[in-house]
Amino acid sequence: MKPYSDVEGWISSNFLALSASPALHFGQSALPVNPSAPPLSSSLVLPKRQTLVESVVDVLIAQINSGRWVDYLPGERILCHELQVSRPTLRQALKTLEREGRITGEHGKKRRITNDGDADTDNVSNKTIALLSPLHLDALPPFVLFWIDELRSHLAKVGQHLEFHTSSACAAQHPERALEGIVQSNPANLWILLLSSYNVQRWFCEHRIPALITGSCAPDVRLPSIDVDYRAACRHAAGVFHQRGHQQLALIIPAEGLAGDAESEAGFLEGCKNGTAPLIIRHDGTREHLIRKLEAAFRQKTPPNGFLVARAGHALTVISYLMQRGARIPQECAVISRDDEPFLDFMTPTMARYNTDRVAFARRLSRTVLQMVRAKSLPPHPIRLIPNLVDGGTV
């Protein structure tokens, strides 16, 4: 089963070239797997979007690592004066350092420095963070490849090594034996689960193996997770369609059973609760099957006129199909892509889609991984990043 349509595969191949050697290739530049070698992103000038709290955290970490403060941080009043920030902002930054295991204490009292920045990582005997995916690198979208590169870079700075493991058995109905073999053969301090099914999540949870889900977590699985807030995005998309006169809506999602797609469906249904019930179109990921599903939808008495499409490549298939039918975009049929990829910038009309700040996602993921490795603590709740709607000519 292909997770992306042939259309997206053709376009992605013009943007990404991957070799069998242990390196990622983006254009003509290689991303070495060796953590001591500089990754691709370090050679580019990329915009770094930080909140004020994140900036304060970085400054405090730099001062601790430099040895300026020994044993204890200065009091809150002194820190606020030196950093020129408010006390609430400072306290949020201090809480982040506490979660990462760098300091201990309570507000109003001096915080004790518990390590010199990287010493806690040095005390960890296993320096490996493992990333497990059912897909090879050449099947992953640019957004995922970006945060893998950024995560590798951040881990290398603190002496950790990121390993990428691929197993198609992760997508099988019974992955237990394969998972046992993979985990036993590749000892890791933490497992990052990418595109993980319910059975994979449940196996890691039941075996109490430290794991972080990059995606949404199944409701009955107690594992930390970080993902785009697809529920909020799809609920918002339903409202956008309704505001612009499209009442017969359809959500197009792969039939893979991923938790993020289930969250998307729940949010879309919430957004449509005061209107006509939407059509949920599930497909196997291929262009041919998706087109057959669209043809069946248009044979209905009242066909949909607003399409929210999970996966950017599938959004291309939908809009090209609509144009082939002679539908006027967006007057007669509107399309919004739930996901964003660089190739959508080359479309005419411009594709309306939801965009997540990839730099912010990578930073948040890296902080969470380091928190789990250093402090052996879990995030208090699932981490969700709300995407922004990039308006376009398709809605």
C-alpha positions in Angstrom: 0.0 0.0 0.0 1.5 3.3 -1.1 1.0 6.1 1.5 1.3 8.8 -1.2 -0.2 9.1 -4.7 1.9 8.8 -7.8 1.4 12.5 -8.4 3.1 13.4 -5.1 5.8 10.8 -5.7 6.7 12.3 -9.1 6.8 15.8 -7.6 8.7 14.8 -4.5 11.3 13.1 -6.6 12.1 16.5 -8.2 12.8 17.9 -4.8 14.4 15.0 -2.9 17.0 12.6 -4.0 17.9 9.9 -1.6 20.8 7.4 -2.0 21.5 4.0 -0.5 24.5 5.5 1.3 24.1 6.5 5.0 23.2 10.1 4.2 20.1 12.0 3.2 20.3 14.1 0.1 18.3 17.3 -0.5 19.2 18.8 -3.8 23.0 18.6 -4.1 23.8 18.7 -0.4 24.2 15.7 1.8 23.0 15.2 5.4 25.6 13.0 7.1 24.3 10.4 9.5 27.5 10.8 11.6 26.4 13.1 14.4 29.8 14.7 14.6 29.4 16.0 11.0 27.4 19.2 10.5 23.9 18.6 9.1 22.4 20.4 6.1 20.5 22.9 8.0 23.6 24.3 9.7 24.8 25.5 6.4 21.7 27.4 5.5 20.4 30.7 6.9 17.0 29.6 8.3 14.6 31.8 10.2 14.6 31.0 13.9 11.2 31.8 15.4 11.4 31.8 19.2 9.1 32.9 21.9 10.5 35.1 24.6 10.4 32.2 27.0 12.5 30.0 24.7 15.0 32.8 24.3 15.3 33.2 28.1 15.8 29.4 28.4 18.6 29.5 25.8 20.3 32.4 27.6 20.1 30.7 31.0 21.5 27.4 29.6 24.4 29.3 27.9 25.2 31.0 31.2 25.1 27.8 33.2 27.3 26.0 30.6 29.8 28.9 30.7 30.3 28.4 34.4 29.1 31.9 35.3 26.8 30.5 37.9 28.0 27.7 40.2 25.7 25.7 42.5 22.8 28.2 42.5 21.1 30.6 40.1 20.7 34.2 41.2 17.3 35.2 42.7 14.4 36.0 40.5 14.6 39.8 41.0 18.3 39.8 39.9 17.6 37.6 36.9 14.6 39.7 35.8 16.8 42.8 36.0 19.7 41.2 34.0 17.5 39.6 31.3 15.1 42.5 31.1 12.0 40.3 31.3 9.0 40.0 33.5 8.8 37.6 36.4 6.0 35.5 34.8 8.2 35.0 31.7 11.2 34.1 33.8 9.3 31.6 35.9 8.0 29.9 32.7 11.7 29.6 31.6 12.7 28.3 35.0 10.0 25.6 34.8 11.4 24.5 31.5 14.9 24.1 33.1 13.3 22.2 36.0 11.6 19.8 33.6 14.9 19.2 31.8 16.6 18.4 35.1 19.0 21.3 35.0 17.8 23.0 38.1 15.7 22.3 41.2 13.8 24.6 43.6 10.7 26.8 43.9 9.9 30.3 42.9 10.8 32.8 45.5 14.0 30.8 46.4 17.3 30.3 44.7 17.3 27.4 42.2 20.1 24.9 42.7 22.0 23.9 39.5 21.9 20.2 39.2 24.3 19.7 36.3 26.7 21.7 34.1 24.5 21.6 31.0 25.7 18.4 29.4 27.0 16.4 32.4 23.6 14.6 32.8 23.8 13.3 29.3 27.4 12.2 29.8 26.2 10.0 32.7 23.8 8.1 30.4 25.5 4.9 29.4 23.5 4.5 26.2 23.9 7.4 23.9 21.5 6.2 21.2 18.1 7.6 20.4 16.2 5.3 17.9 13.6 6.5 15.4 11.3 3.8 14.2 9.3 4.2 10.9 7.3 1.8 8.7 8.5 3.8 5.7 12.0 4.3 4.2 13.4 7.8 4.1 12.6 8.2 0.4 8.9 7.9 1.2 8.9 10.6 4.0 7.7 14.1 3.2 10.1 17.1 3.4 8.5 18.3 6.7 9.5 15.1 8.4 13.0 15.0 6.9 13.6 18.5 8.2 12.8 17.7 11.8 14.8 14.5 11.6 17.8 16.6 10.5 17.2 19.2 13.2 16.8 16.6 15.9 20.0 14.8 14.8 21.8 18.2 15.1 20.5 19.0 18.5 21.3 15.5 19.9 24.8 15.6 18.5 25.5 18.7 20.4 24.9 16.9 23.7 26.7 13.7 22.7 23.6 11.7 21.7 23.3 9.7 18.4 20.1 9.3 16.4 19.6 6.0 14.6 16.9 5.5 11.9 15.2 2.1 11.7 12.8 1.1 9.1 10.5 -2.0 9.3 7.5 -2.6 7.2 6.3 -5.0 9.9 5.4 -1.9 11.9 2.4 -1.5 9.6 1.4 -5.2 9.9 -1.6 -6.2 11.9 0.5 -8.2 14.3 3.9 -6.4 14.7 4.8 -7.8 18.1 7.5 -10.3 17.1 9.1 -7.9 14.7 9.2 -5.1 17.4 10.7 -7.5 20.0 13.5 -8.3 17.6 14.2 -4.7 16.6 14.3 -3.4 20.2 16.4 -6.3 21.5 18.9 -5.9 18.6 19.2 -2.1 18.9 19.4 -0.9 22.5 18.3 2.7 22.8 17.8 5.2 25.5 14.6 6.3 23.9 12.4 5.3 20.9 10.8 7.8 18.7 7.8 6.3 16.9 6.9 7.8 13.5 3.7 6.9 11.7 2.9 4.4 14.4 -0.2 2.2 14.4 -2.3 1.5 17.4 -0.7 -2.0 17.8 2.8 -0.5 17.8 1.9 2.1 20.3 0.2 -0.4 22.6 3.2 -2.8 22.4 5.7 -0.1 23.6 3.3 1.0 26.3 2.7 -2.5 27.6 6.4 -3.3 27.6 7.2 0.0 29.4 9.9 0.9 26.9 10.6 4.6 26.9 9.0 6.0 23.7 7.8 9.3 22.3 5.2 9.3 19.5 5.7 11.9 16.8 2.0 11.9 15.9 -1.2 11.5 17.8 -1.6 8.9 20.5 -4.4 6.4 20.6 -6.9 7.2 23.4 -6.1 4.2 25.6 -2.3 4.4 25.1 -0.3 6.2 27.8 2.7 7.5 25.9 3.9 11.0 25.4 3.3 12.5 22.0 3.9 15.6 19.9 1.9 16.4 16.8 0.1 19.0 14.8 -3.3 19.8 16.2 -5.2 18.2 13.4 -8.5 18.2 15.3 -8.4 22.0 15.7 -7.3 22.5 12.0 -10.0 20.3 10.6 -12.7 21.8 12.8 -11.6 25.3 11.6 -11.6 24.1 7.9 -15.2 23.1 8.2 -16.0 26.6 9.3 -14.1 28.1 6.4 -16.0 26.0 3.9 -19.4 27.0 5.4 -18.5 30.7 5.5 -17.7 30.6 1.8 -20.9 29.0 0.8 -19.8 25.3 0.6 -22.2 23.2 2.6 -21.8 19.6 1.1 -18.4 18.7 2.6 -16.1 15.7 2.3 -13.0 14.7 4.3 -10.6 12.6 2.3 -8.2 10.5 4.4 -6.1 7.3 3.9 -7.5 4.2 5.5 -4.4 3.5 7.5 -6.0 4.0 10.8 -3.4 6.5 12.2 -4.5 8.3 15.3 -3.8 11.8 13.7 -6.3 10.9 10.9 -8.9 9.8 13.6 -8.3 13.2 15.3 -8.9 14.9 11.9 -12.2 13.1 11.4 -13.3 14.0 14.9 -12.5 17.7 14.4 -14.2 17.8 11.0 -17.4 16.2 12.4 -17.4 18.8 15.2 -17.1 21.6 12.7 -20.1 20.2 10.7 -22.4 19.4 13.7 -24.7 22.4 12.9 -24.9 21.6 9.2 -25.1 18.7 6.8 -23.3 15.6 7.9 -20.0 15.4 5.9 -18.9 12.5 3.7 -15.8 10.6 4.9 -13.9 9.2 1.9 -11.3 6.6 2.9 -8.8 5.3 0.3 -5.7 3.1 0.1 -3.3 5.8 -0.8 -3.0 5.2 -4.5 -4.2 7.7 -7.1 -6.3 5.1 -8.9 -8.3 4.1 -5.8 -8.7 7.8 -4.7 -10.1 8.6 -8.2 -12.6 5.7 -8.0 -13.7 7.0 -4.6 -14.2 10.5 -6.0 -16.2 9.2 -8.9 -18.5 7.3 -6.5 -18.9 10.5 -4.5 -20.0 12.4 -7.6 -22.6 9.8 -8.4 -24.5 10.6 -5.3 -27.7 12.6 -5.5 -26.0 15.6 -3.7 -22.2 15.4 -4.4 -19.8 17.3 -2.2 -18.6 20.7 -3.1 -16.0 21.2 -0.4 -13.1 18.8 0.0 -10.7 18.8 3.0 -7.8 16.5 2.0 -5.3 14.9 4.3 -1.8 14.6 2.6 -0.6 17.3 0.2 -0.1 14.9 -2.7 -3.6 13.6 -2.5 -4.8 17.2 -2.6 -3.1 17.5 -6.0 -4.9 14.4 -7.2 -8.3 15.8 -6.0 -7.9 19.2 -7.6 -6.7 17.9 -10.9 -9.6 15.4 -11.0 -12.0 18.3 -10.3 -10.5 20.4 -13.1 -10.7 17.4 -15.5 -14.4 17.3 -14.7 -14.7 20.9 -15.7 -15.5 22.2 -12.2 -14.8 25.8 -11.5 -12.4 26.3 -8.6 -13.5 27.6 -6.1 -16.9 28.7 -7.3 -18.3 25.2 -7.7 -15.8 23.1 -5.8 -13.4 24.2 -3.1 -10.3 22.3 -1.8 -8.2 22.7 1.3 -5.1 20.6 2.0 -4.8 19.6 5.6 -1.0 19.4 5.2 1.6 21.6 3.5 4.6 20.7 1.3 6.9 22.9 -0.7 5.6 21.7 -4.1 2.2 23.3 -3.3 3.8 26.7 -3.8 4.1 26.0 -7.5 0.4 25.4 -8.0 -2.0 27.6 -9.9 -4.4 28.5 -8.4 -2.6 28.6 -5.1 -3.6 25.7 -2.8 -5.3 26.7 0.4 -3.6 24.6 3.2 -2.6 24.5 6.8 1.0 25.2 7.6 2.9 24.3 10.7 6.1 26.1 11.5 8.7 23.4 11.0 11.4 25.2 12.9 9.1 25.5 16.0 8.1 21.9 15.7 11.7 20.7 15.5 12.7 22.8 18.5 9.8 21.6 20.6 10.5 17.9 19.6 14.2 18.3 20.5 13.4 19.9 23.9 11.0 17.1 24.7 13.5 14.3 23.7 16.2 15.9 25.8 13.8 16.3 28.7 13.0 12.6 28.6 16.6 11.6 28.3 18.1 13.9 30.9 15.4 14.1 33.6 13.7 10.8 32.9 10.4 12.7 33.1 7.5 12.8 30.8 5.6 15.8 29.4 2.6 16.4 31.6 0.2 16.3 28.6 0.2 15.7 24.8 2.0 18.4 22.9 0.0 19.9 20.1 1.1 22.7 17.7 -1.8 24.6 16.1 -1.2 25.2 12.3 -2.1 28.4 10.4 -4.4 28.5 7.4 -2.5 29.7 4.3 -5.4 31.1 2.2 -5.4 30.4 -1.5 -7.4 30.4 -4.7 -8.9 26.9 -4.1 -11.4 27.9 -1.4 
